[in-house]
Amino acid sequence: MRYVVWGLLLILVVLHQSGIAIDSTKLLFGFLPEGLAVHIGISLAAGATWLLATLYAWPIDESSESENAESSNGGERP
């Protein structure tokens, strides 16, 4: 899953730098400039990518888990 997150991140960087709809004067829904809509989509996709990164690709800190287990056992080792 880590490689999927890296791939999504790479796609987002390319889309952001590509300049899609920069010179467009088209309005979406009658009020939203197309370039702004593209940036809104990229921002939402970046948020979703960050969520995936924290859920599936974030390293697990084993020392804090062992401390939590010890404190829940009253300091006794199992």
HELIX and SHEET records of a PDB file:
HELIX    1   1 ARG A    2  SER A   18  1                                  17    
HELIX    2   2 GLU A   34  LEU A   52  1                                  19    
HELIX    3   3 ALA A   53  ALA A   57  3                                   5    
HELIX    4   4 GLU A   62  SER A   72  1                                  11    
SHEET    1   A 2 LEU A  27  LEU A  28  0                                        
SHEET    2   A 2 LEU A  32  PRO A  33 -1                                        
END                                                                             
